[in-house]
Amino acid sequence: MADGTFAVLMLVLGLADMSVNHCGTSSGCMGKSHEAPRLAFSAGEVLERRAKPASEVYFRYDLGTKIGPFGNAVGASFGENGEVWVGFGQTYKLDFGNSPFYTELHAMPGLYLDNGGFDLGGPLEFRSGVEFGYENRRGWRFAASYDHRSNAGIYNDNPGIETVQLRVSVPFN
């Protein structure tokens, strides 16, 4: 079971990267940079915890702007039982040297509507996770992802859910 671990890991690694690779440059620690925006599509399963296993599809659009090492993204997911989550947050990508393999962490607060599906305790839900993937020469990414959604204890009930998905991400050049 995950909790906010991925969000904390993203923050710690991103801030360390920022201090080493961004601070002291002409653009500064929080300097803006651009990369190709990308659209990702994921499909997978909510894992059994308190929720029953169910299918979910997830769309994410990476905006193509970075603040220091952090990317910006919007996402929306749709569950088999009517659940909808929509959020905005940050991403942090780690490359493995010159190889095509990477890891990306994300943390995104958002609004959740159970629509008669699984009740996560309230409308404000945080999604954080990790993906492990391969990026081909054209910039297409193929990955496996794992994420956690919960309300971080701001409501009395905080069951949380995890999802495991396969993801394809395409850049817009």
VOSE-20353 format. One record per residue: residue in three letters; y, z, x of N, C-alpha, C in turn. Coordinates in nm, 2 decimals. Layout:
<recs>
REC, residuo, nnorth, nup, neast, canorth, caup, caeast, cnorth, cup, ceast
REC, ala, Y, Z, X, Y, Z, X, Y, Z, X
...
</recs>
This chain:
<recs>
REC, residuo, nnorth, nup, neast, canorth, caup, caeast, cnorth, cup, ceast
REC, met, -0.12, 0.00, 0.08, 0.00, 0.00, 0.00, 0.12, 0.00, 0.09
REC, ala, 0.22, -0.09, 0.06, 0.34, -0.09, 0.13, 0.45, -0.02, 0.05
REC, asp, 0.56, 0.01, 0.11, 0.67, 0.06, 0.04, 0.79, -0.01, 0.10
REC, gly, 0.89, 0.06, 0.14, 1.01, 0.00, 0.20, 0.99, -0.03, 0.35
REC, thr, 0.87, -0.03, 0.40, 0.84, -0.04, 0.54, 0.89, -0.18, 0.59
REC, phe, 0.87, -0.29, 0.52, 0.91, -0.42, 0.56, 1.06, -0.43, 0.57
REC, ala, 1.13, -0.36, 0.48, 1.28, -0.37, 0.48, 1.33, -0.29, 0.60
REC, val, 1.27, -0.17, 0.63, 1.32, -0.10, 0.74, 1.29, -0.17, 0.87
REC, leu, 1.17, -0.23, 0.88, 1.13, -0.31, 1.00, 1.23, -0.42, 1.02
REC, met, 1.26, -0.49, 0.91, 1.36, -0.60, 0.92, 1.49, -0.55, 0.98
REC, leu, 1.54, -0.44, 0.92, 1.67, -0.39, 0.97, 1.66, -0.35, 1.11
REC, val, 1.56, -0.28, 1.16, 1.55, -0.23, 1.29, 1.54, -0.35, 1.39
REC, leu, 1.45, -0.44, 1.36, 1.43, -0.56, 1.45, 1.56, -0.65, 1.45
REC, gly, 1.62, -0.67, 1.33, 1.74, -0.75, 1.33, 1.86, -0.69, 1.40
REC, leu, 1.88, -0.56, 1.39, 1.99, -0.49, 1.46, 1.96, -0.49, 1.61
REC, ala, 1.84, -0.48, 1.65, 1.81, -0.49, 1.79, 1.84, -0.63, 1.84
REC, asp, 1.80, -0.73, 1.77, 1.82, -0.87, 1.81, 1.97, -0.89, 1.81
REC, met, 2.04, -0.84, 1.71, 2.19, -0.86, 1.70, 2.26, -0.80, 1.83
REC, ser, 2.22, -0.68, 1.87, 2.28, -0.62, 1.99, 2.25, -0.69, 2.12
REC, val, 2.13, -0.75, 2.13, 2.09, -0.82, 2.25, 2.14, -0.96, 2.25
REC, asn, 2.13, -1.03, 2.14, 2.16, -1.18, 2.14, 2.29, -1.22, 2.07
REC, his, 2.35, -1.14, 2.00, 2.47, -1.18, 1.92, 2.60, -1.11, 1.96
REC, cys, 2.59, -0.98, 1.98, 2.71, -0.90, 2.02, 2.75, -0.95, 2.16
REC, gly, 2.88, -0.96, 2.19, 2.92, -1.00, 2.32, 2.93, -1.15, 2.33
REC, thr, 2.89, -1.23, 2.23, 2.91, -1.37, 2.23, 3.05, -1.40, 2.17
REC, ser, 3.09, -1.53, 2.18, 3.22, -1.56, 2.12, 3.23, -1.54, 1.97
REC, ser, 3.12, -1.55, 1.90, 3.12, -1.54, 1.75, 3.10, -1.39, 1.71
REC, gly, 3.06, -1.30, 1.80, 3.05, -1.16, 1.78, 2.91, -1.13, 1.71
REC, cys, 2.89, -1.00, 1.69, 2.77, -0.95, 1.63, 2.74, -1.01, 1.50
REC, met, 2.84, -1.02, 1.41, 2.82, -1.07, 1.28, 2.86, -1.22, 1.26
REC, gly, 2.86, -1.29, 1.37, 2.90, -1.43, 1.37, 2.82, -1.52, 1.27
REC, lys, 2.89, -1.61, 1.21, 2.82, -1.70, 1.11, 2.76, -1.82, 1.19
REC, ser, 2.64, -1.85, 1.15, 2.58, -1.98, 1.21, 2.51, -2.05, 1.09
REC, his, 2.48, -2.17, 1.12, 2.42, -2.25, 1.01, 2.29, -2.31, 1.06
REC, glu, 2.20, -2.32, 0.97, 2.07, -2.39, 0.99, 2.04, -2.46, 0.86
REC, ala, 1.94, -2.55, 0.86, 1.90, -2.62, 0.74, 1.86, -2.53, 0.62
REC, pro, 1.93, -2.54, 0.51, 1.88, -2.46, 0.39, 1.74, -2.51, 0.36
REC, arg, 1.66, -2.42, 0.29, 1.52, -2.46, 0.26, 1.48, -2.40, 0.13
REC, leu, 1.39, -2.47, 0.07, 1.33, -2.43, -0.06, 1.18, -2.39, -0.04
REC, ala, 1.14, -2.27, -0.08, 1.01, -2.23, -0.07, 0.94, -2.21, -0.21
REC, phe, 0.82, -2.24, -0.21, 0.74, -2.22, -0.33, 0.61, -2.14, -0.29
REC, ser, 0.59, -2.03, -0.37, 0.47, -1.95, -0.34, 0.39, -1.93, -0.46
REC, ala, 0.26, -1.92, -0.45, 0.17, -1.88, -0.56, 0.07, -1.78, -0.51
REC, gly, 0.04, -1.68, -0.59, -0.06, -1.59, -0.55, -0.09, -1.49, -0.66
REC, glu, -0.13, -1.37, -0.61, -0.18, -1.26, -0.70, -0.11, -1.13, -0.68
REC, val, -0.08, -1.07, -0.79, -0.04, -0.93, -0.79, -0.17, -0.85, -0.76
REC, leu, -0.17, -0.76, -0.66, -0.28, -0.68, -0.62, -0.30, -0.56, -0.71
REC, glu, -0.42, -0.52, -0.73, -0.45, -0.41, -0.82, -0.40, -0.28, -0.75
REC, arg, -0.31, -0.21, -0.81, -0.27, -0.08, -0.77, -0.26, 0.00, -0.90
REC, arg, -0.15, 0.00, -0.97, -0.15, 0.05, -1.11, -0.15, -0.07, -1.20
REC, ala, -0.10, -0.19, -1.15, -0.10, -0.31, -1.23, -0.24, -0.38, -1.22
REC, lys, -0.27, -0.45, -1.33, -0.39, -0.53, -1.32, -0.36, -0.65, -1.24
REC, pro, -0.46, -0.71, -1.17, -0.44, -0.83, -1.10, -0.39, -0.94, -1.19
REC, ala, -0.29, -1.02, -1.15, -0.24, -1.12, -1.23, -0.17, -1.23, -1.14
REC, ser, -0.16, -1.35, -1.18, -0.10, -1.46, -1.10, 0.05, -1.44, -1.11
REC, glu, 0.11, -1.50, -1.00, 0.26, -1.50, -0.99, 0.30, -1.62, -0.91
REC, val, 0.41, -1.69, -0.96, 0.47, -1.79, -0.88, 0.61, -1.74, -0.83
REC, tyr, 0.65, -1.78, -0.72, 0.78, -1.73, -0.66, 0.85, -1.85, -0.59
REC, phe, 0.98, -1.86, -0.62, 1.06, -1.96, -0.56, 1.17, -1.89, -0.48
REC, arg, 1.20, -1.94, -0.36, 1.31, -1.88, -0.28, 1.39, -2.00, -0.22
REC, tyr, 1.52, -1.98, -0.22, 1.61, -2.08, -0.16, 1.68, -2.01, -0.05
REC, asp, 1.66, -2.05, 0.08, 1.73, -1.99, 0.19, 1.86, -2.07, 0.20
REC, leu, 1.97, -2.00, 0.20, 2.10, -2.07, 0.19, 2.15, -2.15, 0.31
REC, gly, 2.09, -2.13, 0.42, 2.13, -2.21, 0.54, 2.24, -2.15, 0.62
REC, thr, 2.29, -2.03, 0.58, 2.39, -1.96, 0.66, 2.33, -1.83, 0.71
REC, lys, 2.36, -1.79, 0.83, 2.31, -1.67, 0.89, 2.44, -1.58, 0.93
REC, ile, 2.42, -1.46, 0.92, 2.52, -1.36, 0.96, 2.45, -1.28, 1.08
REC, gly, 2.49, -1.31, 1.20, 2.42, -1.26, 1.31, 2.28, -1.32, 1.30
REC, pro, 2.17, -1.23, 1.31, 2.04, -1.29, 1.30, 1.98, -1.29, 1.16
REC, phe, 2.06, -1.25, 1.06, 2.01, -1.24, 0.93, 2.04, -1.36, 0.84
REC, gly, 1.94, -1.42, 0.78, 1.96, -1.53, 0.69, 1.99, -1.47, 0.55
REC, asn, 2.04, -1.56, 0.46, 2.06, -1.52, 0.32, 1.98, -1.60, 0.23
REC, ala, 1.92, -1.54, 0.12, 1.83, -1.61, 0.03, 1.84, -1.56, -0.11
REC, val, 1.81, -1.64, -0.20, 1.80, -1.61, -0.34, 1.65, -1.64, -0.38
REC, gly, 1.60, -1.56, -0.47, 1.46, -1.58, -0.51, 1.44, -1.55, -0.66
REC, ala, 1.33, -1.60, -0.72, 1.29, -1.58, -0.85, 1.14, -1.59, -0.86
REC, ser, 1.08, -1.49, -0.93, 0.94, -1.49, -0.95, 0.90, -1.48, -1.10
REC, phe, 0.79, -1.54, -1.14, 0.75, -1.54, -1.27, 0.60, -1.50, -1.28
REC, gly, 0.57, -1.39, -1.35, 0.44, -1.34, -1.36, 0.36, -1.39, -1.48
REC, glu, 0.23, -1.39, -1.46, 0.14, -1.44, -1.57, 0.16, -1.37, -1.70
REC, asn, 0.20, -1.25, -1.70, 0.22, -1.17, -1.83, 0.36, -1.17, -1.88
REC, gly, 0.45, -1.26, -1.83, 0.59, -1.27, -1.87, 0.69, -1.20, -1.78
REC, glu, 0.65, -1.13, -1.68, 0.74, -1.06, -1.59, 0.83, -1.16, -1.52
REC, val, 0.96, -1.13, -1.50, 1.05, -1.21, -1.43, 1.13, -1.12, -1.33
REC, trp, 1.15, -1.17, -1.21, 1.23, -1.10, -1.11, 1.32, -1.20, -1.05
REC, val, 1.45, -1.16, -1.03, 1.55, -1.25, -0.97, 1.63, -1.17, -0.87
REC, gly, 1.65, -1.21, -0.75, 1.72, -1.13, -0.65, 1.79, -1.21, -0.54
REC, phe, 1.87, -1.14, -0.46, 1.94, -1.20, -0.35, 1.93, -1.10, -0.24
REC, gly, 1.91, -1.15, -0.11, 1.90, -1.06, 0.00, 1.90, -1.13, 0.13
REC, gln, 1.84, -1.06, 0.23, 1.84, -1.11, 0.37, 1.70, -1.14, 0.42
REC, thr, 1.69, -1.23, 0.52, 1.57, -1.27, 0.58, 1.59, -1.25, 0.73
REC, tyr, 1.48, -1.23, 0.81, 1.49, -1.22, 0.95, 1.36, -1.29, 1.01
REC, lys, 1.38, -1.39, 1.09, 1.27, -1.47, 1.14, 1.24, -1.44, 1.29
REC, leu, 1.12, -1.42, 1.32, 1.07, -1.40, 1.46, 0.99, -1.52, 1.50
REC, asp, 1.03, -1.58, 1.61, 0.95, -1.69, 1.66, 0.86, -1.64, 1.77
REC, phe, 0.74, -1.70, 1.79, 0.65, -1.66, 1.90, 0.67, -1.76, 2.01
REC, gly, 0.77, -1.73, 2.09, 0.80, -1.82, 2.21, 0.83, -1.96, 2.16
REC, asn, 0.77, -2.06, 2.23, 0.78, -2.20, 2.19, 0.67, -2.25, 2.10
REC, ser, 0.59, -2.16, 2.05, 0.48, -2.20, 1.96, 0.54, -2.23, 1.82
REC, pro, 0.46, -2.30, 1.74, 0.50, -2.33, 1.60, 0.48, -2.21, 1.51
REC, phe, 0.43, -2.10, 1.56, 0.40, -1.99, 1.47, 0.52, -1.89, 1.46
REC, tyr, 0.53, -1.83, 1.35, 0.65, -1.74, 1.33, 0.61, -1.63, 1.23
REC, thr, 0.69, -1.53, 1.22, 0.68, -1.42, 1.12, 0.82, -1.41, 1.06
REC, glu, 0.83, -1.39, 0.93, 0.96, -1.37, 0.87, 0.95, -1.25, 0.78
REC, leu, 1.05, -1.16, 0.79, 1.06, -1.05, 0.70, 1.18, -1.07, 0.60
REC, his, 1.17, -1.01, 0.48, 1.28, -1.02, 0.39, 1.29, -0.89, 0.31
REC, ala, 1.42, -0.87, 0.27, 1.45, -0.76, 0.18, 1.55, -0.80, 0.08
REC, met, 1.52, -0.79, -0.05, 1.60, -0.84, -0.16, 1.61, -0.75, -0.28
REC, pro, 1.72, -0.69, -0.31, 1.73, -0.62, -0.44, 1.74, -0.73, -0.55
REC, gly, 1.70, -0.69, -0.67, 1.70, -0.78, -0.78, 1.68, -0.72, -0.91
REC, leu, 1.69, -0.80, -1.02, 1.67, -0.76, -1.15, 1.53, -0.80, -1.20
REC, tyr, 1.47, -0.70, -1.27, 1.33, -0.73, -1.32, 1.32, -0.71, -1.47
REC, leu, 1.26, -0.80, -1.53, 1.24, -0.79, -1.68, 1.09, -0.80, -1.70
REC, asp, 1.03, -0.69, -1.76, 0.89, -0.69, -1.77, 0.84, -0.78, -1.89
REC, asn, 0.93, -0.81, -1.99, 0.89, -0.90, -2.10, 0.76, -0.87, -2.16
REC, gly, 0.72, -0.74, -2.17, 0.59, -0.70, -2.23, 0.48, -0.70, -2.12
REC, gly, 0.51, -0.74, -2.00, 0.41, -0.73, -1.89, 0.42, -0.60, -1.83
REC, phe, 0.39, -0.59, -1.70, 0.38, -0.46, -1.62, 0.52, -0.40, -1.61
REC, asp, 0.53, -0.27, -1.65, 0.66, -0.20, -1.64, 0.67, -0.14, -1.50
REC, leu, 0.78, -0.18, -1.43, 0.80, -0.12, -1.29, 0.90, 0.00, -1.30
REC, gly, 0.93, 0.04, -1.41, 1.01, 0.17, -1.42, 1.16, 0.14, -1.46
REC, gly, 1.21, 0.02, -1.43, 1.35, 0.00, -1.46, 1.39, -0.14, -1.42
REC, pro, 1.51, -0.18, -1.45, 1.55, -0.32, -1.42, 1.59, -0.35, -1.28
REC, leu, 1.63, -0.25, -1.20, 1.67, -0.27, -1.06, 1.54, -0.25, -0.97
REC, glu, 1.50, -0.36, -0.91, 1.37, -0.35, -0.83, 1.40, -0.42, -0.70
REC, phe, 1.35, -0.36, -0.59, 1.36, -0.41, -0.45, 1.24, -0.48, -0.41
REC, arg, 1.25, -0.60, -0.35, 1.14, -0.68, -0.30, 1.15, -0.69, -0.15
REC, ser, 1.05, -0.65, -0.08, 1.05, -0.66, 0.07, 0.91, -0.71, 0.11
REC, gly, 0.91, -0.79, 0.22, 0.78, -0.84, 0.26, 0.78, -0.91, 0.39
REC, val, 0.66, -0.96, 0.42, 0.64, -1.03, 0.55, 0.56, -1.16, 0.52
REC, glu, 0.59, -1.26, 0.60, 0.51, -1.38, 0.59, 0.47, -1.42, 0.74
REC, phe, 0.35, -1.47, 0.75, 0.30, -1.52, 0.88, 0.28, -1.67, 0.86
REC, gly, 0.33, -1.75, 0.95, 0.32, -1.90, 0.92, 0.32, -1.99, 1.04
REC, tyr, 0.32, -2.11, 1.00, 0.32, -2.23, 1.10, 0.43, -2.32, 1.05
REC, glu, 0.51, -2.37, 1.15, 0.61, -2.47, 1.11, 0.58, -2.60, 1.19
REC, asn, 0.57, -2.71, 1.11, 0.54, -2.83, 1.18, 0.66, -2.90, 1.24
REC, arg, 0.65, -3.01, 1.30, 0.76, -3.08, 1.37, 0.87, -3.12, 1.27
REC, arg, 0.84, -3.15, 1.14, 0.94, -3.19, 1.05, 1.01, -3.07, 0.98
REC, gly, 0.97, -2.95, 1.02, 1.03, -2.83, 0.97, 0.96, -2.77, 0.85
REC, trp, 0.86, -2.83, 0.80, 0.78, -2.77, 0.69, 0.71, -2.65, 0.74
REC, arg, 0.71, -2.54, 0.65, 0.64, -2.42, 0.69, 0.53, -2.39, 0.59
REC, phe, 0.42, -2.35, 0.65, 0.30, -2.31, 0.57, 0.27, -2.17, 0.61
REC, ala, 0.26, -2.08, 0.51, 0.25, -1.94, 0.54, 0.17, -1.86, 0.44
REC, ala, 0.12, -1.74, 0.48, 0.06, -1.64, 0.39, 0.17, -1.53, 0.39
REC, ser, 0.19, -1.48, 0.27, 0.29, -1.37, 0.26, 0.23, -1.25, 0.18
REC, tyr, 0.29, -1.14, 0.21, 0.26, -1.01, 0.14, 0.39, -0.94, 0.12
REC, asp, 0.41, -0.90, -0.01, 0.53, -0.82, -0.04, 0.51, -0.71, -0.14
REC, his, 0.61, -0.63, -0.14, 0.61, -0.51, -0.22, 0.73, -0.50, -0.31
REC, arg, 0.72, -0.47, -0.43, 0.83, -0.45, -0.52, 0.83, -0.31, -0.59
REC, ser, 0.94, -0.24, -0.58, 0.95, -0.11, -0.65, 1.10, -0.08, -0.66
REC, asn, 1.12, 0.03, -0.73, 1.26, 0.07, -0.75, 1.31, 0.18, -0.66
REC, ala, 1.23, 0.21, -0.55, 1.27, 0.30, -0.45, 1.29, 0.44, -0.50
REC, gly, 1.23, 0.48, -0.62, 1.24, 0.61, -0.67, 1.37, 0.64, -0.75
REC, ile, 1.45, 0.53, -0.78, 1.58, 0.56, -0.85, 1.55, 0.58, -1.00
REC, tyr, 1.43, 0.55, -1.05, 1.39, 0.58, -1.19, 1.28, 0.68, -1.18
REC, asn, 1.25, 0.75, -1.29, 1.15, 0.85, -1.30, 1.01, 0.79, -1.27
REC, asp, 0.99, 0.67, -1.32, 0.86, 0.60, -1.30, 0.88, 0.50, -1.19
REC, asn, 0.79, 0.50, -1.09, 0.80, 0.40, -0.98, 0.67, 0.35, -0.94
REC, pro, 0.59, 0.28, -1.02, 0.46, 0.24, -0.98, 0.45, 0.14, -0.87
REC, gly, 0.54, 0.05, -0.86, 0.54, -0.05, -0.75, 0.42, -0.15, -0.77
REC, ile, 0.44, -0.27, -0.71, 0.33, -0.37, -0.71, 0.34, -0.44, -0.57
REC, glu, 0.23, -0.50, -0.53, 0.22, -0.58, -0.42, 0.17, -0.72, -0.46
REC, thr, 0.21, -0.82, -0.39, 0.16, -0.95, -0.41, 0.12, -1.02, -0.28
REC, val, 0.02, -1.10, -0.28, -0.03, -1.18, -0.17, -0.02, -1.32, -0.22
REC, gln, 0.05, -1.41, -0.14, 0.07, -1.54, -0.18, 0.06, -1.64, -0.06
REC, leu, 0.04, -1.77, -0.10, 0.05, -1.88, -0.01, 0.18, -1.94, -0.03
REC, arg, 0.25, -1.98, 0.08, 0.39, -2.03, 0.06, 0.40, -2.16, 0.14
REC, val, 0.48, -2.26, 0.08, 0.52, -2.38, 0.14, 0.67, -2.38, 0.14
REC, ser, 0.73, -2.41, 0.25, 0.88, -2.41, 0.26, 0.92, -2.55, 0.32
REC, val, 1.02, -2.61, 0.25, 1.07, -2.74, 0.29, 1.22, -2.73, 0.33
REC, pro, 1.26, -2.78, 0.45, 1.40, -2.78, 0.48, 1.48, -2.90, 0.41
REC, phe, 1.61, -2.88, 0.39, 1.69, -2.98, 0.34, 1.79, -3.01, 0.45
REC, asn, 1.77, -3.13, 0.51, 1.86, -3.17, 0.63, 1.98, -3.25, 0.58
</recs>
